[in-house]
Each structure stands twice: as structure tokens, then as C-alpha cells.
Amino acid sequence: MNHLNAQRGLVNLFTSDSFRLLCLLEELQANTRDGKRVRESQEEIAELFHVSKGKLNPLMQSLVASGCIQKYRARSGYTVTPLGMQVVSHIAELDNIEDGKVAE
């Protein structure tokens, strides 16, 4: 039964809007003189994520609260934190294991 619960946890994680948004933000990061950051506005991110800004805002807030992203400066974008990068990396590793692409 614990195995079944673990599988459900992975399914929820892989299908969560928060994780998909984190992946999008990681992809959107661009190099700046101050390091990598997401330059797009919330309106632009909502459009790219195919949701309304009203749906996007709580997702962004949850990612900030979890420490996966942080505001770069007021009104000037976000950065994906090292924790956020680790989450994306670890889920990609799990996805590879599930697909049978385990590195040896």
C-alpha cells in the first residue's frame, strides 16, 4: 500500500501546475549582468502558461513561499533559486528512471 501511495505522490507531482510553472520559469531564465532571471511580466508568463493572471498569481506565490523562486526586484522579474533548480533536476532524474533511461 505504501508503494501505491508513493506512486500517487509522484503522479501528483508530475502533473502539478506548480511544477510545470517552475519548469517554464527555469526555461525562461535569461542571462543578465546580474545573473539569470526571468524577464517576462506576470501577464506574459500567464499567456505562455495558458492561464489567466488570476490563476497564475497564487501559483507564483506558492513557488515564492516554497523557496523555489524569488522576486528579482519589485516589478522586474523573478529568479529560479538553487532549490528550484534542484527540484527541476531531481524530477527530471525521476522521469528518466521511470522511462528506463537510468545513467550507469
Backbone as CSV, one residue per row, in Angstrom:
resi,resn,N_x,N_y,N_z,CA_x,CA_y,CA_z,C_x,C_y,C_z
1,MET,0.819,-1.196,0.000,0.000,0.000,0.000,0.861,1.258,0.000
2,ASN,1.992,1.248,0.708,2.871,2.415,0.709,3.398,2.701,-0.685
3,HIS,3.681,1.635,-1.460,4.156,1.810,-2.824,3.099,2.533,-3.671
4,LEU,1.836,2.155,-3.488,0.749,2.786,-4.214,0.642,4.262,-3.840
5,ASN,0.756,4.575,-2.556,0.715,5.980,-2.116,1.888,6.765,-2.684
6,ALA,3.059,6.151,-2.743,4.234,6.820,-3.311,4.007,7.108,-4.790
7,GLN,3.412,6.170,-5.504,3.134,6.386,-6.927,2.145,7.531,-7.112
8,ARG,1.129,7.583,-6.284,0.162,8.676,-6.386,0.837,10.012,-6.109
9,GLY,1.775,10.029,-5.157,2.511,11.254,-4.863,3.314,11.719,-6.059
10,LEU,3.956,10.788,-6.763,4.720,11.139,-7.954,3.806,11.640,-9.063
11,VAL,2.679,10.983,-9.231,1.732,11.419,-10.262,1.282,12.841,-9.976
12,ASN,0.946,13.132,-8.730,0.523,14.487,-8.383,1.636,15.488,-8.631
13,LEU,2.864,15.101,-8.311,3.993,15.999,-8.502,4.234,16.263,-9.979
14,PHE,4.214,15.221,-10.784,4.471,15.384,-12.216,3.367,16.163,-12.913
15,THR,2.179,16.129,-12.391,1.071,16.807,-13.049,0.703,18.126,-12.386
16,SER,1.421,18.522,-11.359,1.050,19.738,-10.663,1.346,20.971,-11.498
17,ASP,0.434,21.923,-11.439,0.633,23.190,-12.129,1.862,23.913,-11.589
18,SER,2.108,23.811,-10.301,3.270,24.489,-9.714,4.569,23.969,-10.315
19,PHE,4.680,22.665,-10.463,5.903,22.106,-11.037,6.037,22.489,-12.502
20,ARG,4.957,22.408,-13.249,5.011,22.789,-14.664,5.394,24.262,-14.802
21,LEU,4.875,25.104,-13.917,5.232,26.523,-13.941,6.700,26.712,-13.598
22,LEU,7.194,25.986,-12.614,8.605,26.080,-12.241,9.490,25.701,-13.437
23,CYS,9.115,24.663,-14.163,9.873,24.263,-15.354,9.856,25.365,-16.411
24,LEU,8.708,25.978,-16.611,8.609,27.072,-17.573,9.511,28.230,-17.161
25,LEU,9.460,28.598,-15.889,10.279,29.702,-15.403,11.760,29.397,-15.562
26,GLU,12.133,28.159,-15.309,13.534,27.755,-15.467,13.953,27.909,-16.926
27,GLU,13.073,27.545,-17.851,13.368,27.686,-19.278,13.434,29.144,-19.714
28,LEU,12.628,29.996,-19.099,12.561,31.399,-19.487,13.737,32.228,-18.971
29,GLN,14.482,31.703,-18.023,15.579,32.490,-17.462,16.569,32.876,-18.551
30,ALA,16.980,34.122,-18.498,17.975,34.635,-19.442,19.146,35.189,-18.649
31,ASN,20.312,35.124,-19.252,21.488,35.687,-18.603,21.425,37.212,-18.639
32,THR,21.693,37.810,-17.505,21.801,39.260,-17.406,23.131,39.563,-16.740
33,ARG,23.458,40.810,-16.652,24.723,41.155,-15.992,24.690,40.803,-14.511
34,ASP,23.488,40.681,-13.945,23.329,40.317,-12.534,23.066,38.826,-12.329
35,GLY,23.182,38.033,-13.381,22.893,36.609,-13.286,21.635,36.263,-14.058
36,LYS,21.183,35.038,-13.915,19.992,34.589,-14.635,18.736,35.117,-13.967
37,ARG,17.759,35.475,-14.798,16.462,35.864,-14.276,15.412,35.766,-15.367
38,VAL,14.158,35.681,-14.930,13.019,35.671,-15.833,12.620,37.124,-16.043
39,ARG,12.688,37.581,-17.252,12.391,38.982,-17.557,10.910,39.211,-17.854
40,GLU,10.193,38.167,-18.225,8.800,38.308,-18.618,7.945,38.768,-17.444
41,SER,6.930,39.557,-17.754,5.973,40.007,-16.745,5.022,38.869,-16.402
42,GLN,4.247,39.051,-15.325,3.265,38.017,-14.978,2.241,37.855,-16.095
43,GLU,1.881,38.939,-16.760,0.934,38.843,-17.875,1.514,37.976,-18.987
44,GLU,2.796,38.185,-19.306,3.444,37.391,-20.349,3.592,35.935,-19.926
45,ILE,3.942,35.706,-18.671,4.076,34.335,-18.171,2.721,33.635,-18.209
46,ALA,1.670,34.327,-17.795,0.318,33.745,-17.826,-0.064,33.347,-19.245
47,GLU,0.264,34.199,-20.203,-0.046,33.891,-21.598,0.734,32.665,-22.074
48,LEU,2.019,32.602,-21.736,2.839,31.453,-22.123,2.391,30.164,-21.435
49,PHE,1.863,30.300,-20.220,1.420,29.143,-19.434,-0.040,28.780,-19.725
50,HIS,-0.687,29.607,-20.523,-2.075,29.398,-20.949,-3.060,29.418,-19.781
51,VAL,-2.857,30.372,-18.869,-3.790,30.581,-17.761,-4.022,32.071,-17.611
52,SER,-5.033,32.409,-16.821,-5.274,33.821,-16.526,-4.274,34.291,-15.481
53,LYS,-4.106,35.602,-15.404,-3.213,36.147,-14.385,-3.755,35.814,-12.992
54,GLY,-5.076,35.738,-12.846,-5.691,35.371,-11.569,-5.338,33.959,-11.126
55,LYS,-5.190,33.040,-12.071,-4.768,31.672,-11.732,-3.260,31.607,-11.518
56,LEU,-2.518,32.417,-12.261,-1.059,32.386,-12.166,-0.564,32.937,-10.833
57,ASN,-1.164,34.007,-10.356,-0.657,34.691,-9.163,-0.517,33.767,-7.955
58,PRO,-1.525,32.950,-7.589,-1.342,32.048,-6.445,-0.257,30.995,-6.683
59,LEU,-0.102,30.552,-7.932,0.958,29.592,-8.234,2.328,30.230,-8.028
60,MET,2.469,31.470,-8.488,3.739,32.184,-8.302,4.001,32.388,-6.810
61,GLN,2.969,32.771,-6.071,3.123,32.981,-4.629,3.538,31.692,-3.924
62,SER,2.981,30.554,-4.351,3.350,29.287,-3.710,4.795,28.918,-4.019
63,LEU,5.271,29.231,-5.222,6.665,28.964,-5.563,7.612,29.880,-4.790
64,VAL,7.190,31.125,-4.570,7.993,32.039,-3.746,8.027,31.524,-2.308
65,ALA,6.858,31.141,-1.770,6.774,30.662,-0.383,7.586,29.387,-0.173
66,SER,7.672,28.545,-1.205,8.424,27.293,-1.081,9.930,27.511,-1.214
67,GLY,10.324,28.696,-1.664,11.745,28.983,-1.846,12.284,28.562,-3.201
68,CYS,11.404,28.156,-4.120,11.857,27.718,-5.446,12.120,28.881,-6.394
69,ILE,11.442,30.001,-6.182,11.716,31.213,-6.948,11.747,32.380,-5.983
70,GLN,12.329,33.463,-6.421,12.291,34.688,-5.623,12.140,35.865,-6.569
71,LYS,11.549,36.919,-6.053,11.431,38.132,-6.851,12.826,38.707,-7.033
72,TYR,13.097,39.126,-8.254,14.401,39.699,-8.545,14.474,41.108,-7.965
73,ARG,13.578,41.924,-8.349,13.369,43.267,-7.803,11.900,43.557,-8.009
74,ALA,11.386,44.479,-7.244,9.973,44.822,-7.413,9.714,45.167,-8.881
75,ARG,8.755,44.504,-9.471,8.312,44.733,-10.843,9.351,44.427,-11.919
76,SER,10.383,43.665,-11.609,11.358,43.411,-12.674,11.748,41.945,-12.805
77,GLY,10.859,41.046,-12.488,11.116,39.649,-12.779,11.397,38.778,-11.571
78,TYR,11.741,37.545,-11.889,11.969,36.510,-10.889,13.262,35.781,-11.210
79,THR,13.785,35.110,-10.199,14.893,34.185,-10.412,14.486,32.828,-9.855
80,VAL,14.914,31.781,-10.533,14.725,30.435,-10.015,15.905,30.195,-9.081
81,THR,15.613,29.866,-7.844,16.641,29.688,-6.830,17.369,28.358,-7.029
82,PRO,18.493,28.179,-6.350,19.163,26.872,-6.411,18.229,25.725,-6.004
83,LEU,17.374,25.960,-5.012,16.398,24.937,-4.615,15.469,24.613,-5.782
84,GLY,14.969,25.628,-6.458,14.097,25.411,-7.612,14.779,24.638,-8.713
85,MET,16.046,24.955,-8.954,16.822,24.231,-9.967,16.997,22.767,-9.562
86,GLN,17.221,22.517,-8.262,17.357,21.139,-7.786,16.061,20.364,-7.966
87,VAL,14.941,21.008,-7.684,13.637,20.342,-7.854,13.469,19.924,-9.305
88,VAL,13.724,20.830,-10.232,13.584,20.510,-11.658,14.526,19.367,-12.032
89,SER,15.759,19.436,-11.572,16.755,18.411,-11.879,16.358,17.043,-11.321
90,HIS,15.922,17.019,-10.076,15.560,15.740,-9.453,14.327,15.123,-10.103
91,ILE,13.368,15.929,-10.465,12.181,15.382,-11.128,12.553,14.852,-12.504
92,ALA,13.467,15.535,-13.199,13.936,15.034,-14.491,14.622,13.683,-14.314
93,GLU,15.410,13.532,-13.235,16.051,12.241,-12.957,15.007,11.166,-12.707
94,LEU,13.980,11.477,-11.937,12.913,10.512,-11.677,12.187,10.143,-12.963
95,ASP,11.979,11.125,-13.804,11.325,10.886,-15.084,12.170,9.944,-15.931
96,ASN,13.495,10.119,-15.911,14.386,9.239,-16.665,14.348,7.814,-16.121
97,ILE,14.284,7.684,-14.798,14.196,6.356,-14.186,12.898,5.668,-14.638
98,GLU,11.807,6.425,-14.603,10.516,5.875,-14.997,10.541,5.462,-16.462
99,ASP,11.275,6.203,-17.304,11.354,5.890,-18.732,12.416,4.836,-19.031
100,GLY,13.134,4.379,-18.004,14.167,3.369,-18.204,15.485,3.921,-18.717
101,LYS,15.715,5.224,-18.552,16.939,5.859,-19.053,17.899,6.150,-17.901
102,VAL,18.133,5.173,-17.069,18.978,5.369,-15.887,20.442,5.434,-16.313
103,ALA,21.141,6.477,-15.851,22.572,6.605,-16.143,23.343,5.622,-15.272
104,GLU,24.309,4.948,-15.885,25.079,3.965,-15.127,26.474,4.428,-14.882
